[in-house]
């Protein structure tokens, strides 16, 4: 496996329950990313269940950086409608299409 990034960290793909993978590999910590506030509720339920099935594993939640947050198309359209620059959120072709659609709208 090619090493990059953080020394001592491995990345694996698997099928089945994550908690079974953790048990089979002796993992004691699971890191989960949260993109929006609604993610926390479902992820917390999963973490509690995983801990019940394999008490040796703990889950750590990391909030996503701004560029990885979920941004809905509805919000992007609303920004465009009020002529706010959407280029930080969508590809240039989408920015152009939105400008054409909402040109003159206010």
Phi and psi in degrees as GROMACS dihedral restraints (atoms count N, CA, C in turn):
[ dihedral_restraints ]
;  ai    aj    ak    al  type     phi  dphi    fc
    3     4     5     6     1   -71.6    20    10
    4     5     6     7     1   132.8    20    10
    6     7     8     9     1   -95.2    20    10
    7     8     9    10     1   128.4    20    10
    9    10    11    12     1  -147.5    20    10
   10    11    12    13     1   153.7    20    10
   12    13    14    15     1    82.1    20    10
   13    14    15    16     1  -120.9    20    10
   15    16    17    18     1   -92.4    20    10
   16    17    18    19     1   123.5    20    10
   18    19    20    21     1   -66.1    20    10
   19    20    21    22     1   136.8    20    10
   21    22    23    24     1    88.2    20    10
   22    23    24    25     1     0.0    20    10
   24    25    26    27     1  -103.8    20    10
   25    26    27    28     1   134.0    20    10
   27    28    29    30     1  -119.3    20    10
   28    29    30    31     1   151.3    20    10
   30    31    32    33     1  -120.4    20    10
   31    32    33    34     1   130.6    20    10
   33    34    35    36     1  -133.5    20    10
   34    35    36    37     1   151.9    20    10
   36    37    38    39     1  -108.7    20    10
   37    38    39    40     1   146.4    20    10
   39    40    41    42     1  -156.2    20    10
   40    41    42    43     1   167.6    20    10
   42    43    44    45     1  -120.1    20    10
   43    44    45    46     1   149.4    20    10
   45    46    47    48     1   107.1    20    10
   46    47    48    49     1  -164.9    20    10
   48    49    50    51     1   -74.2    20    10
   49    50    51    52     1   134.5    20    10
   51    52    53    54     1   -60.2    20    10
   52    53    54    55     1   -37.9    20    10
   54    55    56    57     1   -64.6    20    10
   55    56    57    58     1   -33.5    20    10
   57    58    59    60     1   -66.7    20    10
   58    59    60    61     1   -40.7    20    10
   60    61    62    63     1   -60.3    20    10
   61    62    63    64     1   -46.6    20    10
   63    64    65    66     1   -58.9    20    10
   64    65    66    67     1   -46.5    20    10
   66    67    68    69     1   -60.6    20    10
   67    68    69    70     1   -46.8    20    10
   69    70    71    72     1   -66.0    20    10
   70    71    72    73     1   -25.1    20    10
   72    73    74    75     1  -107.5    20    10
   73    74    75    76     1     4.0    20    10
   75    76    77    78     1    69.5    20    10
   76    77    78    79     1    21.2    20    10
   78    79    80    81     1   -71.4    20    10
   79    80    81    82     1   138.2    20    10
   81    82    83    84     1  -112.6    20    10
   82    83    84    85     1   -12.4    20    10
   84    85    86    87     1  -136.3    20    10
   85    86    87    88     1   135.3    20    10
   87    88    89    90     1  -114.1    20    10
   88    89    90    91     1   132.5    20    10
   90    91    92    93     1  -107.4    20    10
   91    92    93    94     1   125.7    20    10
   93    94    95    96     1  -125.2    20    10
   94    95    96    97     1   137.8    20    10
   96    97    98    99     1   -93.6    20    10
   97    98    99   100     1   144.2    20    10
   99   100   101   102     1  -117.3    20    10
  100   101   102   103     1   122.3    20    10
  102   103   104   105     1   -93.8    20    10
  103   104   105   106     1   -32.3    20    10
  105   106   107   108     1  -146.4    20    10
  106   107   108   109     1   166.2    20    10
  108   109   110   111     1   -59.4    20    10
  109   110   111   112     1   -33.6    20    10
  111   112   113   114     1   -64.9    20    10
  112   113   114   115     1   -25.3    20    10
  114   115   116   117     1   -62.4    20    10
  115   116   117   118     1   -34.3    20    10
  117   118   119   120     1   -60.3    20    10
  118   119   120   121     1   -45.2    20    10
  120   121   122   123     1   -59.4    20    10
  121   122   123   124     1   -48.1    20    10
  123   124   125   126     1   -70.5    20    10
  124   125   126   127     1   -39.2    20    10
  126   127   128   129     1   -66.8    20    10
  127   128   129   130     1   -35.4    20    10
  129   130   131   132     1   -64.8    20    10
  130   131   132   133     1   -41.0    20    10
  132   133   134   135     1   -61.4    20    10
  133   134   135   136     1   -43.2    20    10
  135   136   137   138     1   -64.1    20    10
  136   137   138   139     1   -43.2    20    10
  138   139   140   141     1   -61.3    20    10
  139   140   141   142     1   -42.3    20    10
  141   142   143   144     1   -65.0    20    10
  142   143   144   145     1   -41.8    20    10
  144   145   146   147     1   -65.0    20    10
  145   146   147   148     1   -44.7    20    10
  147   148   149   150     1   -59.3    20    10
  148   149   150   151     1   -41.6    20    10
  150   151   152   153     1   -65.7    20    10
  151   152   153   154     1   -35.3    20    10
  153   154   155   156     1   -65.6    20    10
  154   155   156   157     1   -41.0    20    10
  156   157   158   159     1   -76.3    20    10
  157   158   159   160     1   -29.4    20    10
  159   160   161   162     1  -145.7    20    10
  160   161   162   163     1    84.8    20    10
  162   163   164   165     1   -58.4    20    10
  163   164   165   166     1   -18.5    20    10
  165   166   167   168     1   -76.4    20    10
  166   167   168   169     1   -11.9    20    10
  168   169   170   171     1   -99.4    20    10
  169   170   171   172     1   136.4    20    10
  171   172   173   174     1  -114.8    20    10
  172   173   174   175     1   153.0    20    10
  174   175   176   177     1  -113.7    20    10
  175   176   177   178     1   133.0    20    10
  177   178   179   180     1  -113.5    20    10
  178   179   180   181     1   130.1    20    10
  180   181   182   183     1  -101.7    20    10
  181   182   183   184     1   133.1    20    10
  183   184   185   186     1  -120.1    20    10
  184   185   186   187     1   127.5    20    10
  186   187   188   189     1   -72.2    20    10
  187   188   189   190     1   146.2    20    10
  189   190   191   192     1   -73.9    20    10
  190   191   192   193     1   152.3    20    10
  192   193   194   195     1   -68.8    20    10
  193   194   195   196     1   160.5    20    10
  195   196   197   198     1   -53.8    20    10
  196   197   198   199     1   -40.9    20    10
  198   199   200   201     1   -69.3    20    10
  199   200   201   202     1   -11.1    20    10
  201   202   203   204     1  -107.1    20    10
  202   203   204   205     1     4.4    20    10
  204   205   206   207     1   -71.0    20    10
  205   206   207   208     1   154.9    20    10
  207   208   209   210     1   -80.3    20    10
  208   209   210   211     1   125.7    20    10
  210   211   212   213     1  -122.5    20    10
  211   212   213   214     1   120.6    20    10
  213   214   215   216     1   -77.6    20    10
  214   215   216   217     1   153.8    20    10
  216   217   218   219     1   -63.1    20    10
  217   218   219   220     1   -31.3    20    10
  219   220   221   222     1   -61.1    20    10
  220   221   222   223     1   -44.3    20    10
  222   223   224   225     1   -66.6    20    10
  223   224   225   226     1   -39.3    20    10
  225   226   227   228     1   -64.6    20    10
  226   227   228   229     1   -43.0    20    10
  228   229   230   231     1   -61.9    20    10
  229   230   231   232     1   -41.4    20    10
  231   232   233   234     1   -63.1    20    10
  232   233   234   235     1   -41.6    20    10
  234   235   236   237     1   -61.2    20    10
  235   236   237   238     1   -44.1    20    10
  237   238   239   240     1   -62.8    20    10
  238   239   240   241     1   -40.5    20    10
  240   241   242   243     1   -56.5    20    10
  241   242   243   244     1   -35.3    20    10
  243   244   245   246     1  -101.1    20    10
  244   245   246   247     1    21.3    20    10
  246   247   248   249     1    57.2    20    10
  247   248   249   250     1    38.7    20    10
  249   250   251   252     1   -89.8    20    10
  250   251   252   253     1   139.3    20    10
  252   253   254   255     1   -64.1    20    10
  253   254   255   256     1   117.4    20    10
  255   256   257   258     1   -98.8    20    10
  256   257   258   259     1     4.1    20    10
  258   259   260   261     1   -59.9    20    10
  259   260   261   262     1   -27.1    20    10
  261   262   263   264     1   -70.7    20    10
  262   263   264   265     1   -12.8    20    10
  264   265   266   267     1  -111.2    20    10
  265   266   267   268     1   -25.5    20    10
  267   268   269   270     1  -136.9    20    10
  268   269   270   271     1   160.7    20    10
  270   271   272   273     1   -64.0    20    10
  271   272   273   274     1   156.9    20    10
  273   274   275   276     1   -54.2    20    10
  274   275   276   277     1   -37.6    20    10
  276   277   278   279     1   -63.3    20    10
  277   278   279   280     1   -34.7    20    10
  279   280   281   282     1   -72.7    20    10
  280   281   282   283     1   -41.0    20    10
  282   283   284   285     1   -55.9    20    10
  283   284   285   286     1   -47.0    20    10
  285   286   287   288     1   -63.2    20    10
  286   287   288   289     1   -44.2    20    10
  288   289   290   291     1   -63.2    20    10
  289   290   291   292     1   -39.2    20    10
  291   292   293   294     1   -68.2    20    10
  292   293   294   295     1   -39.9    20    10
  294   295   296   297     1   -61.0    20    10
  295   296   297   298     1   -43.6    20    10
  297   298   299   300     1   -63.2    20    10
  298   299   300   301     1   -41.4    20    10
  300   301   302   303     1   -66.0    20    10
  301   302   303   304     1   -41.0    20    10
  303   304   305   306     1  -103.2    20    10
  304   305   306   307     1    10.1    20    10
  306   307   308   309     1   -59.2    20    10
  307   308   309   310     1   124.5    20    10
  309   310   311   312     1    88.7    20    10
  310   311   312   313     1   -14.5    20    10
  312   313   314   315     1   -79.8    20    10
  313   314   315   316     1   144.3    20    10
